[in-house]
Amino acid sequence: MNTSLSELELQEMEARAAAAHPGPWKSWGEGRDFLSGSSFIQTGEGSDRGDDIEITGATVADQDFMAAARQDIPRLIVEVRRLRRLLNRPG
């Protein structure tokens, strides 16, 4: 099984991230961050604030992962491309 990412796969990930509501996303867990209501992911902030995302059947750790992915995935794509440029640089 080939585990390396193709440029096409990176482009597809980048397109999905670009199509999602702008970040940052923040996970709010009932019982951890507040006492009543339901756990949710806050999308954006200030004038870029979008609708909250409510998820059923997920743990707070699952929700934290999903919220963080909004910020993490674009950064990882940039880092993969940076490292690829370094590796392909003539020595």
JOKA-V622626 format. One record per residue. N is the residue number from 1. RES is the residue in one small letter. NEAR is the number of other ideal C-beta (glycine too) atoms within 8 Angstrom. Layout:
n = {N,N}
res = {RES,RES}
near = {NEAR,NEAR}
This chain:
n = {1,2,3,4,5,6,7,8,9,10,11,12,13,14,15,16,17,18,19,20,21,22,23,24,25,26,27,28,29,30,31,32,33,34,35,36,37,38,39,40,41,42,43,44,45,46,47,48,49,50,51,52,53,54,55,56,57,58,59,60,61,62,63,64,65,66,67,68,69,70,71,72,73,74,75,76,77,78,79,80,81,82,83,84,85,86,87,88,89,90,91}
res = {m,n,t,s,l,s,e,l,e,l,q,e,m,e,a,r,a,a,a,a,h,p,g,p,w,k,s,w,g,e,g,r,d,f,l,s,g,s,s,f,i,q,t,g,e,g,s,d,r,g,d,d,i,e,i,t,g,a,t,v,a,d,q,d,f,m,a,a,a,r,q,d,i,p,r,l,i,v,e,v,r,r,l,r,r,l,l,n,r,p,g}
near = {2,3,3,4,6,6,6,6,8,12,8,8,10,10,8,9,11,6,5,7,8,7,8,7,15,8,13,10,10,11,5,5,5,7,4,4,5,5,10,11,14,12,13,12,7,5,3,7,8,8,5,8,9,8,11,4,3,8,5,10,6,9,15,10,8,14,12,10,8,13,10,8,11,9,8,8,12,8,8,10,9,8,8,8,8,7,6,5,6,2,2}
